[in-house]
Amino acid sequence: MATPRSLRVAQSIKKELAELIMRDLKDERIAGLVSIVDVECSSDCRSARVFVSVFGNELEQESTMEALQDNMGMLRGEVGRRLRLRFAPELHFRLDKSLERGAKVTDLLGKIARGEV
């Protein structure tokens, strides 16, 4: 069960990670449109699952997830410092394909509305 504190920390982690990836993470393997979809923190805020959406092909998704895993130490340290947490949460990155599926459904609905299907 999520506590009010873990929900606040999760939202703060989401905001900080998005900013770190966009501005500070200089890794050529990060390709496509990357967004942090959701963050779920454990009740003690020592662990966080980060759901990442990468809008691109399979190769871009794999290389981006690999780059995030390789830079996890830097990201974890920066999140801990910026949020002034006693313990920086251990980050677990998960690929989330919901935005990609949503775009496909929207495209199909548009084709149906135009009578192309």
HELIX and SHEET records of a PDB file:
HELIX    1   1 PRO A    4  GLU A   19  1                                  16    
HELIX    2   2 LEU A   20  ASP A   24  3                                   5    
HELIX    3   3 GLU A   58  ASP A   70  1                                  13    
HELIX    4   4 MET A   72  LEU A   83  1                                  12    
HELIX    5   5 SER A   98  ARG A  114  1                                  17    
SHEET    1   A 3 LEU A  33  CYS A  41  0                                        
SHEET    2   A 3 SER A  47  PHE A  55 -1                                        
SHEET    3   A 3 GLU A  90  LEU A  95  1                                        
END                                                                             
